[in-house]
Amino acid sequence: MIKNLLCATALMIPFTPAHAADPIGTVVTAKLVDGWQQADGTRISAIQLTLAPEWKTYWRAPGDAGIPPDFNWRGSRNLRDVSISWPTPKVFDQSGMRSVGYYNQVMLPLAVSPKQAGKPVDINLTLEIGVCKDICIPETLSIKGTLNSQSRTPLPAIAAALAEQPYSAAEAGAKGVTCSLRPTKEGLKITANLNLPSTGKTEHVVIEAGNPDVWVSEATTRRSGNTLTAEAELIRSAKGPLSVDRSALRFTVLGSSLAVDLRGCTPD
């Protein structure tokens, strides 16, 4: 298990696009897309990643074979906070292990909270991602630009990406999640029972601990009626005791028909 940890139509404002290049050519480019401004001053924008043919990149929880993305906003001005929305990813097999991510192109919507509402926000983002084809390589993208849209009208491309997020529990008709945690030699085993209708013939569950120091293995799943059961191991990647906040656990069901995002679980 520890070994698996190591395997690891929008108007474009004239920002300077970032690209990553190496001897095999440019495999990914990135653009900052300015969107619109909400009544509370939040600026909705996006990062658009475009991949070379047959290349893929990873979702926020990439799976055992993936490389998690890392966002560093240091150097940005008038930036208080950023919330990233993730469109529903694809599940693919990589050297016998599951990974989760995107092919071709993905738009990652951003909700940018400025320190001073109504003022421009200067973005200085260093984005570290993994990209894969026959081999997997890390790439570092430098993305800079100014968010200064005065529009209150949603940009279609960003709105479409927001609409591609997994369904909420209420939207999917889910009735909640119960879970049990049992000590193992390396950490904890979680057994989670997700009460929701079928999401398709094939169903994958990705479990996130809500703690960057806790690694979660690929979950095994089985369904009985309206109960989807997922089991995985939780292992602390740093020294110290392993503690899990049940309310911080996140369960994303990636079904062949739809995806669902469930937050937290109660004890069985």
C-alpha positions in Angstrom: 0.0 0.0 0.0 2.8 2.4 0.9 4.4 1.4 -2.4 1.3 2.6 -4.2 1.7 6.0 -2.5 4.9 6.4 -4.4 3.6 5.4 -7.9 2.9 8.0 -8.5 -17.1 28.9 -25.8 -15.4 31.3 -23.4 -13.9 34.7 -24.2 -10.2 34.6 -23.4 -8.9 37.7 -21.8 -5.3 38.4 -23.1 -3.5 36.7 -20.3 -0.2 35.1 -20.9 -0.8 31.3 -21.3 1.3 28.9 -19.3 2.8 25.9 -20.9 4.9 23.0 -20.0 7.5 21.8 -22.5 10.2 19.1 -22.5 12.0 16.9 -25.1 8.7 15.1 -25.9 7.0 18.4 -26.7 4.4 20.6 -25.1 1.9 18.3 -23.4 -0.3 20.8 -21.5 -1.1 24.5 -21.6 -3.1 26.6 -19.2 -5.1 29.8 -19.4 -6.7 32.0 -16.8 -10.3 32.9 -17.9 -12.0 36.0 -16.5 -15.7 35.4 -15.8 -18.0 37.6 -13.9 -18.5 39.4 -10.6 -21.2 38.4 -8.1 -23.2 40.8 -6.0 -21.0 40.0 -2.9 -17.8 40.9 -4.8 -16.7 37.3 -5.4 -15.1 36.9 -8.8 -16.0 33.8 -10.8 -13.1 32.8 -13.1 -11.5 29.5 -14.2 -8.2 27.8 -15.1 -8.5 26.0 -18.5 -6.1 23.1 -19.0 -5.6 21.8 -22.6 -3.7 18.6 -23.0 -2.0 17.1 -26.0 -3.8 14.2 -27.7 -4.0 11.0 -25.6 -2.5 12.8 -22.5 -4.4 13.1 -19.3 -4.1 14.9 -16.0 -5.5 14.3 -12.5 -8.5 15.1 -10.3 -8.1 16.5 -6.8 -8.0 12.8 -5.5 -6.0 11.1 -8.3 -6.0 7.5 -7.1 -3.1 5.3 -6.3 -1.4 5.8 -9.7 -2.0 9.5 -9.9 -0.2 12.7 -8.9 -2.4 15.2 -6.9 -2.5 18.8 -8.2 -1.0 21.5 -6.0 -2.0 25.2 -6.2 0.3 27.9 -4.9 -1.2 31.4 -5.0 1.8 33.2 -3.4 2.4 36.5 -5.0 -1.2 37.2 -6.0 -2.5 40.6 -5.0 -5.9 41.6 -3.5 -6.6 37.9 -3.0 -8.2 36.7 0.2 -9.3 33.2 -0.7 -9.9 30.8 -3.6 -12.4 28.0 -3.9 -11.9 25.5 -6.7 -14.8 23.6 -8.3 -14.1 20.2 -9.9 -16.2 18.9 -12.9 -16.9 15.2 -12.8 -13.7 13.3 -13.7 -13.2 10.0 -15.6 -11.9 6.8 -14.1 -9.2 5.0 -16.0 -6.9 2.0 -15.5 -3.2 2.8 -15.3 -0.8 -0.1 -15.0 -3.4 -2.2 -13.1 -4.3 0.6 -10.7 -7.2 3.0 -10.9 -6.6 6.7 -11.5 -9.0 9.6 -11.7 -8.8 12.6 -13.9 -9.4 14.3 -17.3 -8.5 13.9 -21.0 -8.2 16.6 -23.7 -9.4 19.7 -21.9 -10.8 20.7 -18.5 -12.2 24.0 -17.1 -11.6 24.4 -13.3 -14.0 27.1 -12.0 -12.6 29.4 -9.3 -14.6 31.5 -6.8 -12.1 34.2 -6.0 -12.7 36.3 -2.8 -10.9 39.7 -3.0 -9.6 41.5 0.0 -11.1 44.7 -1.4 -14.4 44.0 -3.2 -14.8 45.7 -6.6 -11.0 46.0 -7.1 -9.0 43.9 -9.6 -7.4 40.7 -8.4 -3.9 40.0 -9.8 -3.4 36.2 -10.0 0.1 34.7 -9.7 -0.5 30.9 -9.6 2.1 28.2 -9.7 0.3 25.0 -10.5 2.0 21.6 -10.2 0.2 18.7 -11.9 0.9 15.3 -13.2 0.3 14.4 -16.8 0.4 10.9 -18.3 0.4 9.0 -21.6 2.8 6.1 -21.9 4.8 7.7 -19.1 3.8 10.0 -16.2 5.7 13.2 -15.6 5.2 16.2 -13.2 4.7 19.6 -14.8 4.9 23.1 -13.3 2.7 25.8 -14.8 3.0 29.5 -14.1 -0.3 31.3 -14.7 -0.6 35.0 -14.3 -3.3 37.6 -15.1 -5.8 40.1 -13.7 -9.4 39.5 -12.9 -11.3 42.7 -13.5 -14.6 41.8 -15.2 -17.4 44.2 -14.4 -20.0 41.8 -15.9 -22.7 40.2 -13.8 -23.6 37.7 -16.5 -22.2 34.2 -16.2 -19.8 33.1 -18.9 -21.2 30.1 -20.7 -18.0 28.0 -20.6 -17.5 28.4 -16.9 -21.2 28.0 -16.1 -21.1 24.7 -18.1 -18.1 23.5 -16.0 -20.0 24.3 -12.8 -22.9 22.3 -14.0 -20.7 19.3 -14.7 -19.9 18.9 -11.0 -21.2 15.7 -9.2 -24.8 15.9 -7.9 -25.4 16.8 -4.3 -26.9 14.3 -1.9 -30.3 16.0 -2.2 -30.2 16.1 -6.0 -29.3 12.4 -6.2 -31.9 11.3 -3.6 -29.2 10.1 -1.2 -30.3 9.4 2.4 -26.9 9.8 4.1 -23.8 7.7 4.9 -23.0 5.6 7.9 -19.5 4.3 8.6 -17.4 2.2 10.9 -13.7 2.5 11.6 -11.6 -0.5 12.7 -7.9 -0.4 13.6 -5.5 -2.3 11.3 -1.7 -2.9 11.4 -1.1 0.2 9.3 -4.0 2.5 10.3 -7.7 2.2 10.0 -10.2 0.3 7.9 -13.3 2.2 6.9 -16.5 0.5 5.9 -19.0 3.1 4.6 -22.7 2.4 3.7 -24.0 4.9 1.3 -27.8 5.0 1.1 -28.5 6.2 -2.5 -30.1 4.8 -5.7 -27.9 3.2 -8.3 -25.7 5.6 -10.3 -25.1 3.2 -13.1 -23.9 -0.3 -14.0 -20.4 0.5 -12.9 -19.8 2.4 -9.7 -16.5 3.6 -8.2 -16.3 5.3 -4.8 -13.4 7.7 -4.0 -13.0 8.4 -0.3 -11.2 11.5 1.0 -10.2 11.9 4.6 -10.3 15.7 4.7 -6.8 15.7 6.1 -3.7 16.0 3.7 -1.7 13.8 6.1 -4.0 10.8 5.7 -3.7 8.6 2.6 -6.8 6.6 1.6 -6.5 3.5 -0.5 -8.6 2.6 -3.5 -12.0 1.6 -2.3 -13.7 -1.7 -3.0 -17.4 -1.5 -3.6 -20.5 -3.7 -3.5 -24.2 -2.9 -3.8 -27.3 -4.3 -2.3 -30.5 -2.5 -3.2 -30.2 1.2 -2.4 -27.1 0.6 -0.2 -23.6 1.0 -1.8 -20.9 -0.3 0.5 -17.3 1.0 0.1 -14.3 -0.2 2.1 -10.8 1.3 2.2 -7.7 1.7 4.4 -6.7 5.0 6.0 -3.0 5.4 6.7 -1.3 8.4 8.2 1.6 9.6 5.9 3.3 11.5 8.7 4.4 10.4 12.2 1.9 10.6 15.0 -1.4 9.1 15.9 -4.1 8.7 13.3 -7.4 10.4 14.0 -10.3 10.8 11.7 -13.0 13.4 11.7 -16.1 11.7 10.4 -17.7 15.0 9.4 -14.7 15.8 7.2 -14.9 12.5 5.2 -16.0 12.9 1.6 -17.4 10.2 -0.6 -17.6 10.7 -4.3 -19.5 8.1 -6.3 -18.5 8.0 -9.9 -21.1 5.9 -11.7 -21.5 5.2 -15.4 -24.7 7.2 -15.4 -24.0 10.0 -12.9 -21.7 11.1 -10.1 -22.7 12.1 -6.5 -20.8 14.0 -3.8 -21.6 13.0 -0.2 -20.2 14.7 2.8 -19.5 13.2 6.2 -20.8 10.0 7.8 -22.4 9.0 11.1 -21.3 5.9 13.2 -23.0 2.6 12.3 
